[in-house]
Amino acid sequence: MADTPPDRLSNDPRSPFYKPDLLARGIGVRFKGVERTNVGEYCVSEGWVALPVGKTVDRRGFPLQMRQKGPVEVWFLDAPPADHADVSE
């Protein structure tokens, strides 16, 4: 099984695409050839990322995000957690 991130992922707990176990591993995102660290949500198959608009927040205090279209590449930053410990004596 290939160790690839999901097609769509969000860092907002209100989203159905929020997966804290995957986010804990760390996700690298390259958008239009530039590595981005401020991506709020992405979708590889549709080719977009949601980026914050400065420090602007909505009336509920959440950052405003704008979707931008382009090629998206994603990868895990950390290795997958071990299912079982390797015990060598």
C-alpha positions, 0 to 999 in steps of 0.5 A: 500500500502506497503511503500517500495523503488523501485527495482532500484534507482540511485543517478546520475541525468543522469540515467533513475532510478534517482528519487529525491523525493525518494532520499530526503526521504533517502534510507538505503541500506544493502549489504551482511549484512553491512549497506552502505552509499556510494552506487551510484545505486542499483538493488534488483531483480538483486542483485547488488550495484554500489560502488565508486572506491576510489576517482577515477573519469572519464574524465568527473569528475564523480566518477568511480563505480564498480558493486558488486553482493550480497544480497541487502536490502533497506528501507526508512529512513524517513516517507512518506510525508503527503498527507493532514494535520491533522487538529484537533480543 
